[in-house]
Amino acid sequence: MSFLSRLMLVKSKAHFSADVRRGRVVTGGKARNFDGIGKRKAEMARRRVGLIILAFTAVYGVIGVRLMHYGYAQPESTSSIMPPDRLMASRPDILDRNGQVLATDIRTVSLFAEPHKIVDADEAIEKLQTVLPDLDARDTYKRLNSKSHFQWLRRQLTPKQQSQILALGIPGIGFRPEKRRFYPGGSVASHIVGFVNIDNRGMAGMEKYIDNQGLADLADLGMTSNARLEPVKLSIDLRVQNIVHDVVMNAMINYKAKGTGAVVLDANTGEVLGMASYPDFDPNKPEEGAKEGWLNRMSNGTFEMGSTFKSFTLAMGLDSGRVKLSDSFDARYPIKIGGFTIHDLHGRGTFLSVADIFRYSSNIGTAKIAQTVSIPDHKAFLTRLGLLTKMNTELPEVKMPSQPREWRPVNQITIAFGHGVSTTPLQTAVAGMALVNGGKLIPPTFLPRSREQADEMAEAVIRPQTSADMRYLFEYNGVIGSGRNARVPGFDVGGKTGTADKVVNGRYDHKLNFNAFLAAFPIKNPRYVVLSFCDEPHDGEGGMLAANTAAPIVRDIIRRSGSILGVEPDFGQAGNGMLVSY
């Protein structure tokens, strides 16, 4: 027998040797007893199954507790997002006087991310750029890798964009419902209505005025809701507003001007029925007009108004009782004062009546009328008309006028014909309103106001007779003077032009003008006041004067809106006969 065979036989016998501690082993044809070993194995199996059951129970217990925690947990709030109820807070609709919508809320959604749930930031950005090609990849990557639990990715998506992003199935990306402000008219009334920021807060115009009345405070306190608010009705007539906007826009193009503007006021209530300043902006995309369009030149820009100020100087002289319409003044020679020489652009070289001083826009004659009143009285008169103080109205964008720190005799003379004091075009129109409506200064308003309400707040600033004299002068100038280009058949327009040289580097530049025209119609019993301006026109010879730029703006506005405003054209006896013949 080999060595290996013997070794195997010895190992086999050793394996089956008797051991009283492990049980009996029967050899030689007898059965072997394995009861001890089987019991031990069964016991170990039961222990293992018990441990497995215990482990599964513990795991599912933890999951259950975590689910209960999520179920009872409060919504997570972060510093980068407002509470959902505040995001959904409504703004009131803004309407024109006839109920046409100027601004309203529309529902939209905004895209956000929860960075701690983002699996692969690069992949998420690649997918999002298929829907939002202009998405800034670098900025978005920083947001998705930040330690915060919330990051805005894009505000105010379209429904199509939302649907496409949902189809991408990106983990950690979600949507929040919001409100977006929509302006159906675009830029037509932008400087009046204003605009809101991305969080639907008023930033300019009547939108900001509404917030200043308490809406912003309520939003900050979380007291606003998704319920529709009572709409805010403005005084403007959208039909008139469209006309004013269209006319000033075309005027800027036609006269190659730096800016244009116009306003239509109710002469008896102070209501603004239409006002536009161009360039302007689209409140749906306000950022695109940031360079030039945001400036409302009508109320937030101050200018030397030129010869339109002669209206106030003549009214001051007439109201003081020191000047009468029948008086004449020597306008033959220039006035030399304080190193300056005052002369007439269209000098007649003769004595001029008060009416002809107004008609020919005589600087010399106007200066001599101003000198009939003391400097303190002159300053007090312009203050009484609201030309030297900040205008009081709902629109937030209102600029303070400027005047000399100390009024000297030379200042009185230059201010008499519109140099030395800068005011806003809107407050010039408001002061002009007092000259023709019987002498009542009425604060302008962009909200509806009745005649009775206006009478309660009106302040008498000149005598009714002075107002009657000024209506005569406006009509006289409108028929045979510089206002002829503003005449509209049947509407009896009267007014005063103003061509002012602009100051450049401390000196007046005769090549740069600010042109204005102050008008009223029907002038015998004015219902409306219209003021237009054309800043730095460059339309060649003749186009530099207000009679050829600002006056036609007024003409076009009245021609197109007069009937809408309820003014019935009057063509006189000849016109009545013509109408009867048809």
DOTIKE-787872 format. One record per residue (C-alpha): x, z, y. Coordinates in steps of 0.02 Angstrom, whole numbers, plus 50000, padded with zeros to 5 digits. Layout:
// residues N
+-------+-------+-------+
!    px !    pz !    py !
+-------+-------+-------+
!     X !     Z !     Y !
...
+-------+-------+-------+
***
This chain:
// residues 582
+-------+-------+-------+
!    px !    pz !    py !
+-------+-------+-------+
! 50000 ! 50000 ! 50000 !
! 50068 ! 49953 ! 50166 !
! 50105 ! 50070 ! 50308 !
! 49960 ! 50006 ! 50415 !
! 49835 ! 50025 ! 50271 !
! 49886 ! 50204 ! 50242 !
! 49872 ! 50243 ! 50427 !
! 49693 ! 50174 ! 50434 !
! 49643 ! 50275 ! 50279 !
! 49710 ! 50438 ! 50351 !
! 49618 ! 50403 ! 50518 !
! 49456 ! 50370 ! 50424 !
! 49465 ! 50531 ! 50326 !
! 49507 ! 50630 ! 50481 !
! 49352 ! 50557 ! 50570 !
! 49236 ! 50613 ! 50431 !
! 49317 ! 50783 ! 50397 !
! 49203 ! 50934 ! 50386 !
! 49182 ! 51041 ! 50541 !
! 49058 ! 51183 ! 50537 !
! 49049 ! 51186 ! 50730 !
! 48994 ! 51004 ! 50739 !
! 48880 ! 51004 ! 50584 !
! 48889 ! 50967 ! 50400 !
! 48970 ! 50809 ! 50333 !
! 48928 ! 50760 ! 50154 !
! 49049 ! 50641 ! 50067 !
! 49053 ! 50563 ! 49900 !
! 48882 ! 50476 ! 49915 !
! 48795 ! 50617 ! 50007 !
! 48710 ! 50587 ! 50182 !
! 48799 ! 50643 ! 50338 !
! 48705 ! 50750 ! 50466 !
! 48714 ! 50691 ! 50650 !
! 48577 ! 50805 ! 50722 !
! 48694 ! 50895 ! 50846 !
! 48760 ! 50736 ! 50923 !
! 48585 ! 50658 ! 50947 !
! 48515 ! 50810 ! 51033 !
! 48661 ! 50813 ! 51155 !
! 48641 ! 50629 ! 51200 !
! 48453 ! 50647 ! 51230 !
! 48481 ! 50794 ! 51345 !
! 48609 ! 50697 ! 51449 !
! 48488 ! 50550 ! 51464 !
! 48349 ! 50663 ! 51528 !
! 48467 ! 50735 ! 51659 !
! 48518 ! 50563 ! 51719 !
! 48338 ! 50503 ! 51738 !
! 48297 ! 50661 ! 51835 !
! 48441 ! 50631 ! 51954 !
! 48386 ! 50451 ! 51983 !
! 48207 ! 50506 ! 52018 !
! 48271 ! 50639 ! 52139 !
! 48379 ! 50511 ! 52230 !
! 48236 ! 50388 ! 52250 !
! 48122 ! 50527 ! 52310 !
! 48249 ! 50579 ! 52442 !
! 48275 ! 50401 ! 52505 !
! 48088 ! 50364 ! 52521 !
! 48063 ! 50535 ! 52600 !
! 48189 ! 50492 ! 52737 !
! 48105 ! 50323 ! 52766 !
! 47934 ! 50405 ! 52778 !
! 47994 ! 50535 ! 52902 !
! 48075 ! 50398 ! 53008 !
! 47915 ! 50296 ! 53009 !
! 47816 ! 50449 ! 53064 !
! 47944 ! 50476 ! 53203 !
! 47924 ! 50298 ! 53265 !
! 47736 ! 50313 ! 53257 !
! 47729 ! 50467 ! 53368 !
! 47874 ! 50424 ! 53484 !
! 47837 ! 50385 ! 53667 !
! 47878 ! 50210 ! 53735 !
! 48061 ! 50199 ! 53781 !
! 48091 ! 50192 ! 53968 !
! 48249 ! 50126 ! 54047 !
! 48314 ! 50112 ! 54223 !
! 48312 ! 49923 ! 54220 !
! 48125 ! 49898 ! 54196 !
! 47968 ! 49967 ! 54274 !
! 47828 ! 50039 ! 54167 !
! 47712 ! 49907 ! 54092 !
! 47559 ! 49958 ! 54194 !
! 47658 ! 49939 ! 54355 !
! 47723 ! 49769 ! 54303 !
! 47544 ! 49711 ! 54282 !
! 47485 ! 49779 ! 54450 !
! 47388 ! 49648 ! 54549 !
! 47407 ! 49590 ! 54729 !
! 47253 ! 49540 ! 54827 !
! 47218 ! 49356 ! 54851 !
! 47250 ! 49290 ! 55027 !
! 47116 ! 49173 ! 55094 !
! 47092 ! 49072 ! 55252 !
! 46942 ! 49106 ! 55365 !
! 46833 ! 48989 ! 55259 !
! 46881 ! 49065 ! 55091 !
! 47014 ! 48938 ! 55040 !
! 47149 ! 49018 ! 54932 !
! 47320 ! 49032 ! 55014 !
! 47400 ! 49150 ! 54887 !
! 47347 ! 49217 ! 54718 !
! 47416 ! 49299 ! 54560 !
! 47437 ! 49206 ! 54397 !
! 47482 ! 49282 ! 54228 !
! 47653 ! 49246 ! 54156 !
! 47782 ! 49324 ! 54040 !
! 47965 ! 49368 ! 54058 !
! 48100 ! 49362 ! 53925 !
! 48200 ! 49518 ! 53883 !
! 48326 ! 49573 ! 53752 !
! 48365 ! 49736 ! 53663 !
! 48555 ! 49722 ! 53644 !
! 48566 ! 49855 ! 53507 !
! 48456 ! 49745 ! 53396 !
! 48550 ! 49583 ! 53426 !
! 48640 ! 49530 ! 53266 !
! 48743 ! 49384 ! 53333 !
! 48751 ! 49364 ! 53524 !
! 48834 ! 49192 ! 53518 !
! 48702 ! 49122 ! 53401 !
! 48562 ! 49196 ! 53506 !
! 48632 ! 49115 ! 53664 !
! 48651 ! 48946 ! 53579 !
! 48470 ! 48950 ! 53522 !
! 48404 ! 49006 ! 53692 !
! 48498 ! 48866 ! 53781 !
! 48399 ! 48739 ! 53681 !
! 48246 ! 48797 ! 53778 !
! 48332 ! 48860 ! 53937 !
! 48476 ! 48738 ! 53967 !
! 48524 ! 48819 ! 54133 !
! 48545 ! 48991 ! 54054 !
! 48712 ! 49066 ! 54109 !
! 48804 ! 49090 ! 53944 !
! 48938 ! 49207 ! 54011 !
! 48817 ! 49322 ! 54102 !
! 48696 ! 49323 ! 53955 !
! 48837 ! 49367 ! 53835 !
! 48881 ! 49518 ! 53942 !
! 48699 ! 49573 ! 53941 !
! 48681 ! 49553 ! 53753 !
! 48840 ! 49653 ! 53720 !
! 48800 ! 49794 ! 53840 !
! 48761 ! 49969 ! 53781 !
! 48589 ! 49973 ! 53860 !
! 48427 ! 49960 ! 53763 !
! 48347 ! 49834 ! 53881 !
! 48405 ! 49681 ! 53979 !
! 48306 ! 49548 ! 54071 !
! 48359 ! 49373 ! 54020 !
! 48237 ! 49263 ! 54117 !
! 48089 ! 49309 ! 54227 !
! 47924 ! 49216 ! 54234 !
! 47929 ! 49088 ! 54095 !
! 47805 ! 48947 ! 54070 !
! 47687 ! 48956 ! 53919 !
! 47781 ! 48811 ! 53841 !
! 47948 ! 48901 ! 53857 !
! 47874 ! 49058 ! 53781 !
! 47806 ! 48960 ! 53632 !
! 47972 ! 48872 ! 53602 !
! 48072 ! 49034 ! 53610 !
! 47952 ! 49120 ! 53490 !
! 47981 ! 48978 ! 53366 !
! 48169 ! 49015 ! 53369 !
! 48140 ! 49184 ! 53285 !
! 48284 ! 49275 ! 53367 !
! 48290 ! 49462 ! 53323 !
! 48297 ! 49581 ! 53472 !
! 48213 ! 49457 ! 53591 !
! 48042 ! 49492 ! 53665 !
! 47920 ! 49458 ! 53808 !
! 47839 ! 49567 ! 53941 !
! 47678 ! 49516 ! 54030 !
! 47695 ! 49500 ! 54219 !
! 47608 ! 49430 ! 54373 !
! 47678 ! 49284 ! 54471 !
! 47626 ! 49242 ! 54649 !
! 47565 ! 49064 ! 54673 !
! 47540 ! 48974 ! 54839 !
! 47428 ! 48821 ! 54814 !
! 47469 ! 48749 ! 54986 !
! 47657 ! 48759 ! 54966 !
! 47745 ! 48759 ! 55134 !
! 47589 ! 48723 ! 55240 !
! 47568 ! 48904 ! 55297 !
! 47732 ! 48977 ! 55235 !
! 47783 ! 49069 ! 55394 !
! 47611 ! 49150 ! 55408 !
! 47579 ! 49194 ! 55226 !
! 47760 ! 49237 ! 55186 !
! 47822 ! 49261 ! 55008 !
! 47859 ! 49394 ! 54874 !
! 48013 ! 49434 ! 54772 !
! 48032 ! 49424 ! 54583 !
! 47945 ! 49593 ! 54565 !
! 47793 ! 49533 ! 54665 !
! 47837 ! 49635 ! 54819 !
! 47802 ! 49562 ! 54991 !
! 47960 ! 49506 ! 55081 !
! 47893 ! 49414 ! 55235 !
! 47738 ! 49362 ! 55328 !
! 47566 ! 49431 ! 55286 !
! 47627 ! 49471 ! 55110 !
! 47743 ! 49600 ! 55185 !
! 47607 ! 49659 ! 55304 !
! 47492 ! 49694 ! 55155 !
! 47628 ! 49797 ! 55071 !
! 47658 ! 49891 ! 55233 !
! 47475 ! 49940 ! 55237 !
! 47500 ! 50049 ! 55082 !
! 47506 ! 49931 ! 54933 !
! 47693 ! 49957 ! 54909 !
! 47675 ! 50147 ! 54916 !
! 47536 ! 50143 ! 54786 !
! 47643 ! 50034 ! 54674 !
! 47790 ! 50155 ! 54689 !
! 47676 ! 50298 ! 54638 !
! 47606 ! 50198 ! 54491 !
! 47430 ! 50204 ! 54563 !
! 47398 ! 50017 ! 54559 !
! 47312 ! 49933 ! 54413 !
! 47275 ! 49765 ! 54336 !
! 47103 ! 49761 ! 54418 !
! 47074 ! 49623 ! 54545 !
! 47085 ! 49686 ! 54723 !
! 46975 ! 49638 ! 54868 !
! 47047 ! 49477 ! 54944 !
! 47126 ! 49478 ! 55118 !
! 47050 ! 49348 ! 55233 !
! 47156 ! 49278 ! 55374 !
! 47104 ! 49204 ! 55540 !
! 47185 ! 49036 ! 55510 !
! 47082 ! 48882 ! 55466 !
! 47172 ! 48789 ! 55327 !
! 47110 ! 48622 ! 55394 !
! 47185 ! 48656 ! 55565 !
! 47341 ! 48730 ! 55485 !
! 47369 ! 48570 ! 55387 !
! 47356 ! 48467 ! 55546 !
! 47475 ! 48578 ! 55645 !
! 47602 ! 48578 ! 55503 !
! 47591 ! 48390 ! 55481 !
! 47610 ! 48354 ! 55667 !
! 47762 ! 48466 ! 55696 !
! 47846 ! 48401 ! 55538 !
! 47827 ! 48221 ! 55595 !
! 47882 ! 48267 ! 55772 !
! 48045 ! 48340 ! 55710 !
! 48081 ! 48180 ! 55615 !
! 48026 ! 48062 ! 55754 !
! 48119 ! 48152 ! 55894 !
! 48271 ! 48194 ! 55786 !
! 48252 ! 48375 ! 55841 !
! 48332 ! 48535 ! 55780 !
! 48163 ! 48618 ! 55764 !
! 47980 ! 48600 ! 55814 !
! 47828 ! 48713 ! 55816 !
! 47652 ! 48737 ! 55879 !
! 47510 ! 48862 ! 55881 !
! 47322 ! 48852 ! 55909 !
! 47240 ! 49010 ! 55978 !
! 47058 ! 49054 ! 56008 !
! 47060 ! 49087 ! 56196 !
! 46924 ! 49220 ! 56187 !
! 46972 ! 49318 ! 56030 !
! 47161 ! 49296 ! 56013 !
! 47142 ! 49233 ! 55834 !
! 47279 ! 49118 ! 55770 !
! 47190 ! 48968 ! 55695 !
! 47347 ! 48873 ! 55651 !
! 47533 ! 48898 ! 55676 !
! 47684 ! 48808 ! 55607 !
! 47872 ! 48812 ! 55633 !
! 47980 ! 48675 ! 55560 !
! 48097 ! 48675 ! 55462 !
! 48004 ! 48788 ! 55343 !
! 48007 ! 48831 ! 55157 !
! 47901 ! 48829 ! 55001 !
! 47850 ! 49009 ! 54962 !
! 47841 ! 48960 ! 54778 !
! 48030 ! 48930 ! 54789 !
! 48084 ! 49027 ! 54944 !
! 48268 ! 49029 ! 54902 !
! 48277 ! 48841 ! 54934 !
! 48237 ! 48865 ! 55119 !
! 48358 ! 49007 ! 55153 !
! 48475 ! 48912 ! 55269 !
! 48355 ! 48855 ! 55406 !
! 48178 ! 48866 ! 55342 !
! 48157 ! 49055 ! 55341 !
! 48169 ! 49068 ! 55531 !
! 47996 ! 49071 ! 55609 !
! 48038 ! 49001 ! 55780 !
! 47862 ! 49031 ! 55845 !
! 47871 ! 49221 ! 55836 !
! 48047 ! 49265 ! 55782 !
! 48147 ! 49149 ! 55895 !
! 48170 ! 49176 ! 56083 !
! 48199 ! 49035 ! 56205 !
! 48203 ! 49004 ! 56391 !
! 48034 ! 48921 ! 56410 !
! 48077 ! 48817 ! 56562 !
! 47944 ! 48757 ! 56682 !
! 47800 ! 48826 ! 56579 !
! 47851 ! 48990 ! 56665 !
! 47801 ! 48914 ! 56832 !
! 47622 ! 48942 ! 56776 !
! 47652 ! 49129 ! 56778 !
! 47745 ! 49123 ! 56945 !
! 47603 ! 49031 ! 57031 !
! 47475 ! 49148 ! 56951 !
! 47575 ! 49296 ! 57016 !
! 47576 ! 49227 ! 57193 !
! 47391 ! 49186 ! 57189 !
! 47344 ! 49353 ! 57112 !
! 47445 ! 49449 ! 57242 !
! 47339 ! 49374 ! 57381 !
! 47496 ! 49316 ! 57473 !
! 47473 ! 49135 ! 57415 !
! 47318 ! 49024 ! 57421 !
! 47287 ! 48854 ! 57343 !
! 47276 ! 48781 ! 57518 !
! 47452 ! 48840 ! 57565 !
! 47604 ! 48726 ! 57578 !
! 47789 ! 48765 ! 57558 !
! 47943 ! 48677 ! 57625 !
! 48030 ! 48591 ! 57480 !
! 48140 ! 48475 ! 57582 !
! 48305 ! 48566 ! 57559 !
! 48392 ! 48648 ! 57411 !
! 48405 ! 48837 ! 57407 !
! 48579 ! 48911 ! 57405 !
! 48592 ! 49089 ! 57340 !
! 48727 ! 49192 ! 57253 !
! 48842 ! 49043 ! 57235 !
! 48705 ! 48937 ! 57154 !
! 48609 ! 48789 ! 57225 !
! 48427 ! 48770 ! 57175 !
! 48362 ! 48592 ! 57186 !
! 48218 ! 48488 ! 57117 !
! 48237 ! 48368 ! 56972 !
! 48097 ! 48260 ! 57043 !
! 48116 ! 48306 ! 57225 !
! 47990 ! 48238 ! 57351 !
! 48088 ! 48289 ! 57506 !
! 47936 ! 48356 ! 57597 !
! 47814 ! 48501 ! 57613 !
! 47715 ! 48525 ! 57453 !
! 47546 ! 48605 ! 57425 !
! 47530 ! 48735 ! 57288 !
! 47446 ! 48604 ! 57177 !
! 47587 ! 48479 ! 57206 !
! 47719 ! 48611 ! 57173 !
! 47637 ! 48631 ! 57004 !
! 47612 ! 48443 ! 56979 !
! 47790 ! 48393 ! 57025 !
! 47863 ! 48551 ! 56944 !
! 47959 ! 48594 ! 57102 !
! 48094 ! 48725 ! 57075 !
! 48112 ! 48748 ! 57264 !
! 47927 ! 48772 ! 57294 !
! 47909 ! 48890 ! 57144 !
! 48059 ! 48993 ! 57204 !
! 47980 ! 49014 ! 57376 !
! 47816 ! 49070 ! 57298 !
! 47912 ! 49199 ! 57194 !
! 47996 ! 49264 ! 57351 !
! 47827 ! 49312 ! 57424 !
! 47825 ! 49454 ! 57295 !
! 47955 ! 49593 ! 57279 !
! 48071 ! 49596 ! 57130 !
! 47992 ! 49755 ! 57055 !
! 47818 ! 49678 ! 57073 !
! 47878 ! 49516 ! 56993 !
! 47950 ! 49611 ! 56845 !
! 47793 ! 49717 ! 56830 !
! 47682 ! 49561 ! 56829 !
! 47777 ! 49479 ! 56685 !
! 47776 ! 49645 ! 56592 !
! 47588 ! 49657 ! 56615 !
! 47571 ! 49485 ! 56536 !
! 47673 ! 49544 ! 56387 !
! 47818 ! 49425 ! 56419 !
! 47954 ! 49558 ! 56431 !
! 47903 ! 49671 ! 56286 !
! 47894 ! 49649 ! 56099 !
! 47732 ! 49566 ! 56046 !
! 47609 ! 49672 ! 55947 !
! 47532 ! 49580 ! 55798 !
! 47519 ! 49592 ! 55609 !
! 47660 ! 49470 ! 55573 !
! 47820 ! 49572 ! 55538 !
! 47937 ! 49435 ! 55602 !
! 47927 ! 49464 ! 55790 !
! 48079 ! 49461 ! 55904 !
! 48107 ! 49562 ! 56062 !
! 48120 ! 49457 ! 56223 !
! 48278 ! 49466 ! 56327 !
! 48297 ! 49484 ! 56515 !
! 48435 ! 49525 ! 56640 !
! 48493 ! 49706 ! 56637 !
! 48474 ! 49708 ! 56825 !
! 48362 ! 49591 ! 56922 !
! 48451 ! 49521 ! 57075 !
! 48376 ! 49399 ! 57202 !
! 48455 ! 49252 ! 57111 !
! 48378 ! 49314 ! 56946 !
! 48206 ! 49320 ! 57025 !
! 48222 ! 49139 ! 57080 !
! 48286 ! 49071 ! 56915 !
! 48159 ! 49171 ! 56814 !
! 48023 ! 49097 ! 56926 !
! 48054 ! 48925 ! 56851 !
! 48096 ! 48980 ! 56673 !
! 48281 ! 49021 ! 56666 !
! 48353 ! 49195 ! 56638 !
! 48215 ! 49265 ! 56526 !
! 48196 ! 49219 ! 56343 !
! 48030 ! 49245 ! 56255 !
! 47950 ! 49186 ! 56094 !
! 47837 ! 49032 ! 56102 !
! 47692 ! 49131 ! 56027 !
! 47693 ! 49266 ! 56161 !
! 47708 ! 49130 ! 56294 !
! 47548 ! 49054 ! 56224 !
! 47463 ! 49226 ! 56224 !
! 47510 ! 49254 ! 56406 !
! 47448 ! 49079 ! 56447 !
! 47284 ! 49123 ! 56363 !
! 47257 ! 49259 ! 56495 !
! 47282 ! 49131 ! 56633 !
! 47132 ! 49026 ! 56578 !
! 47008 ! 49144 ! 56493 !
! 46959 ! 49243 ! 56648 !
! 47115 ! 49351 ! 56659 !
! 47105 ! 49448 ! 56493 !
! 47262 ! 49482 ! 56392 !
! 47212 ! 49492 ! 56208 !
! 47340 ! 49534 ! 56073 !
! 47358 ! 49392 ! 55948 !
! 47295 ! 49420 ! 55772 !
! 47311 ! 49335 ! 55604 !
! 47154 ! 49424 ! 55542 !
! 46973 ! 49380 ! 55585 !
! 46913 ! 49458 ! 55748 !
! 46743 ! 49446 ! 55832 !
! 46716 ! 49415 ! 56017 !
! 46650 ! 49593 ! 56036 !
! 46805 ! 49667 ! 55952 !
! 46916 ! 49562 ! 56065 !
! 46825 ! 49619 ! 56222 !
! 46852 ! 49801 ! 56173 !
! 47041 ! 49782 ! 56164 !
! 47060 ! 49654 ! 56305 !
! 47157 ! 49707 ! 56459 !
! 47122 ! 49628 ! 56629 !
! 47290 ! 49569 ! 56696 !
! 47237 ! 49448 ! 56834 !
! 47081 ! 49425 ! 56938 !
! 46946 ! 49305 ! 56875 !
! 46971 ! 49200 ! 57033 !
! 47157 ! 49183 ! 56994 !
! 47110 ! 49122 ! 56819 !
! 46991 ! 48995 ! 56896 !
! 47130 ! 48933 ! 57011 !
! 47249 ! 48916 ! 56863 !
! 47120 ! 48815 ! 56766 !
! 47111 ! 48698 ! 56915 !
! 47301 ! 48680 ! 56920 !
! 47310 ! 48648 ! 56733 !
! 47177 ! 48513 ! 56746 !
! 47260 ! 48436 ! 56900 !
! 47427 ! 48424 ! 56809 !
! 47342 ! 48360 ! 56652 !
! 47254 ! 48218 ! 56742 !
! 47389 ! 48154 ! 56861 !
! 47544 ! 48259 ! 56823 !
! 47667 ! 48285 ! 56680 !
! 47526 ! 48331 ! 56560 !
! 47453 ! 48156 ! 56554 !
! 47532 ! 48122 ! 56383 !
! 47430 ! 48264 ! 56309 !
! 47261 ! 48198 ! 56365 !
! 47135 ! 48163 ! 56228 !
! 46978 ! 48066 ! 56279 !
! 46826 ! 48180 ! 56277 !
! 46921 ! 48345 ! 56258 !
! 46975 ! 48378 ! 56439 !
! 47153 ! 48441 ! 56407 !
! 47252 ! 48526 ! 56544 !
! 47423 ! 48607 ! 56539 !
! 47602 ! 48626 ! 56598 !
! 47763 ! 48552 ! 56530 !
! 47931 ! 48641 ! 56524 !
! 48103 ! 48561 ! 56499 !
! 48240 ! 48692 ! 56493 !
! 48426 ! 48660 ! 56476 !
! 48500 ! 48764 ! 56335 !
! 48646 ! 48882 ! 56359 !
! 48805 ! 48833 ! 56265 !
! 48959 ! 48944 ! 56282 !
! 48886 ! 49030 ! 56434 !
! 48844 ! 48869 ! 56528 !
! 48689 ! 48761 ! 56536 !
! 48708 ! 48598 ! 56440 !
! 48603 ! 48459 ! 56518 !
! 48610 ! 48359 ! 56356 !
! 48525 ! 48495 ! 56253 !
! 48346 ! 48538 ! 56297 !
! 48211 ! 48654 ! 56239 !
! 48046 ! 48568 ! 56278 !
! 47877 ! 48654 ! 56280 !
! 47698 ! 48617 ! 56330 !
! 47566 ! 48749 ! 56366 !
! 47388 ! 48680 ! 56361 !
! 47205 ! 48730 ! 56352 !
! 47046 ! 48635 ! 56313 !
! 46911 ! 48602 ! 56367 !
! 46997 ! 48655 ! 56527 !
! 46839 ! 48688 ! 56629 !
! 46785 ! 48819 ! 56503 !
! 46933 ! 48843 ! 56384 !
! 46897 ! 48886 ! 56204 !
! 47071 ! 48855 ! 56134 !
! 47251 ! 48869 ! 56193 !
! 47384 ! 48760 ! 56114 !
! 47571 ! 48776 ! 56138 !
! 47703 ! 48661 ! 56064 !
! 47892 ! 48654 ! 56073 !
! 48029 ! 48532 ! 56026 !
! 48203 ! 48606 ! 56011 !
! 48349 ! 48490 ! 56052 !
! 48264 ! 48320 ! 56036 !
! 48383 ! 48170 ! 56025 !
! 48267 ! 48022 ! 56039 !
! 48358 ! 47932 ! 56179 !
! 48312 ! 47916 ! 56362 !
! 48142 ! 47987 ! 56405 !
! 48130 ! 48078 ! 56239 !
! 48231 ! 48220 ! 56313 !
! 48086 ! 48275 ! 56425 !
! 47941 ! 48386 ! 56374 !
! 47816 ! 48258 ! 56439 !
! 47878 ! 48137 ! 56305 !
! 47902 ! 48259 ! 56160 !
! 47806 ! 48423 ! 56172 !
! 47652 ! 48350 ! 56260 !
! 47619 ! 48217 ! 56126 !
! 47626 ! 48354 ! 55993 !
! 47483 ! 48443 ! 56081 !
! 47389 ! 48278 ! 56100 !
! 47401 ! 48240 ! 55913 !
! 47346 ! 48415 ! 55863 !
! 47194 ! 48414 ! 55978 !
! 47147 ! 48235 ! 55934 !
! 47140 ! 48277 ! 55749 !
! 47073 ! 48456 ! 55754 !
! 46961 ! 48463 ! 55907 !
! 46802 ! 48419 ! 55813 !
! 46849 ! 48532 ! 55667 !
! 46862 ! 48675 ! 55792 !
! 46684 ! 48640 ! 55848 !
! 46723 ! 48564 ! 56018 !
! 46599 ! 48426 ! 56055 !
! 46684 ! 48281 ! 56145 !
! 46620 ! 48249 ! 56322 !
! 46643 ! 48072 ! 56385 !
! 46545 ! 48097 ! 56546 !
! 46397 ! 47995 ! 56606 !
! 46477 ! 47830 ! 56555 !
! 46507 ! 47894 ! 56381 !
! 46330 ! 47960 ! 56363 !
! 46261 ! 47791 ! 56413 !
! 46372 ! 47705 ! 56285 !
! 46312 ! 47823 ! 56148 !
! 46129 ! 47792 ! 56193 !
! 46154 ! 47604 ! 56186 !
! 46204 ! 47619 ! 56004 !
+-------+-------+-------+
***
